Amino acid sequence: GNRLAMGDFAKRLGQLAARSLESESSRILKSAKPNKRGLSLALDKTLRNGHDMKVFGLGTAASLASRERYARFTGAMHVIYSTMEARLDASSSPPNRLVWDRHGDHLRRASALAADLSEVGGKTHSSPATRAYVAAIEAAAKADEEGGGGRLL
């Protein structure tokens, strides 16, 4: 009479789990206090000002859609972060030195990206967009060295 088919049971279990996760996520978002001050606040503002957040979010979701896409995305990010970290390490610009000497250990991502890339069996990836990003980093580094600015930041 009232016995559920296995598919119905699994569906209801999934719905229950989704509601549970949804309410937990909702609770976290509603009760969380933002930890945005100092460098974290500045970096968040830079991200929002420099990116269309809808496009950024969709791009991030697309990069997680498959192992191959994740490997390609991670390979590109590894190239970008390796370049940026190397230029910040070599920079003599006062603003870059001030921030990088103080926060560089917490901001570095190249080694973690390399480990992720190894885990998924990927390799560094240099698309035209990645090469353009690297060129922009190189130009910022050069301008910082010539003018003592903080474009790399």
C-alpha positions in Angstrom: 0.0 0.0 0.0 2.2 2.8 1.3 5.6 1.4 0.4 7.7 3.9 -1.5 9.5 2.8 -4.6 13.3 3.1 -4.2 13.4 6.0 -6.7 10.7 7.9 -4.8 12.6 7.3 -1.5 15.8 8.5 -3.0 14.1 11.6 -4.5 12.5 12.5 -1.1 15.8 11.9 0.7 17.5 14.3 -1.8 14.8 16.9 -1.3 15.2 16.7 2.4 19.0 17.0 2.2 18.6 20.0 -0.2 16.3 21.7 2.3 18.7 21.0 5.1 21.7 22.4 3.2 19.7 25.3 1.9 18.6 26.3 5.4 22.1 25.9 6.8 23.6 28.0 4.0 20.9 30.6 4.5 21.6 30.6 8.3 25.3 31.1 7.7 24.8 33.9 5.3 22.3 35.7 7.5 24.3 35.3 10.7 27.8 35.8 9.4 29.6 39.0 10.2 31.7 40.3 7.3 35.4 40.1 8.0 36.2 42.8 5.5 38.6 45.4 6.8 42.1 46.6 5.8 43.7 44.7 3.0 40.7 42.3 2.7 38.3 45.2 2.2 40.6 46.8 -0.4 41.1 43.6 -2.4 37.3 43.0 -2.3 36.7 46.5 -3.7 39.3 46.0 -6.4 37.7 42.7 -7.4 34.2 44.3 -7.6 35.5 47.4 -9.5 37.6 45.4 -11.9 35.2 42.6 -12.8 31.6 42.3 -13.9 30.6 40.1 -11.0 27.9 38.2 -13.0 30.3 37.3 -15.7 33.0 36.5 -13.1 30.6 34.2 -11.3 29.4 32.5 -14.4 33.0 32.0 -15.5 34.0 30.6 -12.2 31.0 28.2 -12.3 31.9 27.1 -15.9 35.5 26.5 -14.8 34.2 23.9 -12.2 31.9 22.2 -14.7 34.3 19.4 -15.5 37.7 18.1 -14.5 39.1 19.2 -17.9 37.8 22.7 -17.5 39.0 22.9 -13.9 42.5 21.8 -15.1 42.5 24.4 -17.8 41.4 27.2 -15.4 43.8 26.1 -12.8 46.7 25.9 -15.3 45.9 29.5 -16.4 45.7 30.8 -12.9 49.0 29.1 -12.1 50.7 31.0 -14.9 49.1 34.3 -13.8 49.9 33.9 -10.1 53.4 32.7 -10.8 54.1 35.8 -12.9 52.5 38.1 -10.4 54.3 36.6 -7.4 57.7 36.7 -9.2 57.2 40.4 -10.1 56.1 41.3 -6.6 59.1 39.4 -5.2 61.5 41.3 -7.4 59.8 44.7 -7.0 61.6 47.6 -5.3 58.6 49.9 -5.5 57.8 51.2 -2.0 54.0 50.5 -2.1 54.6 47.0 -3.4 57.3 46.2 -0.9 55.1 47.5 2.0 52.1 45.3 1.1 54.0 42.3 -0.3 56.5 42.1 2.6 53.6 42.3 5.1 51.0 40.1 3.4 52.8 38.1 0.6 52.9 34.9 2.6 49.1 35.0 3.0 48.4 36.0 -0.6 50.6 33.6 -2.5 48.7 31.0 -4.5 51.1 29.7 -7.1 52.3 26.6 -5.1 48.7 25.7 -4.1 47.6 26.0 -7.7 50.6 23.8 -8.8 49.5 21.2 -6.3 45.9 21.4 -7.5 47.1 21.1 -11.1 49.1 18.1 -10.3 46.1 16.5 -8.5 43.9 16.8 -11.6 46.7 15.9 -14.0 46.7 19.2 -15.8 49.4 21.4 -17.1 50.0 25.1 -17.3 47.7 26.7 -19.8 48.4 29.8 -21.8 45.5 31.0 -23.9 45.4 34.4 -25.6 43.5 35.7 -22.6 46.1 34.3 -20.2 48.9 35.8 -22.3 47.2 39.2 -22.3 46.8 39.0 -18.5 50.5 38.2 -18.1 51.4 41.0 -20.4 49.3 43.4 -18.2 51.2 42.2 -15.1 54.5 42.7 -16.8 53.5 46.2 -17.9 52.4 47.1 -14.4 55.6 45.7 -12.9 57.7 47.8 -15.3 55.6 50.9 -14.6 56.0 50.3 -10.8 59.7 50.0 -11.1 60.0 53.2 -13.2 57.6 55.3 -11.2 57.5 53.7 -7.7 53.8 53.0 -8.0 51.7 50.1 -6.8 49.9 49.0 -10.0 50.7 45.3 -9.3 48.6 45.6 -6.2 
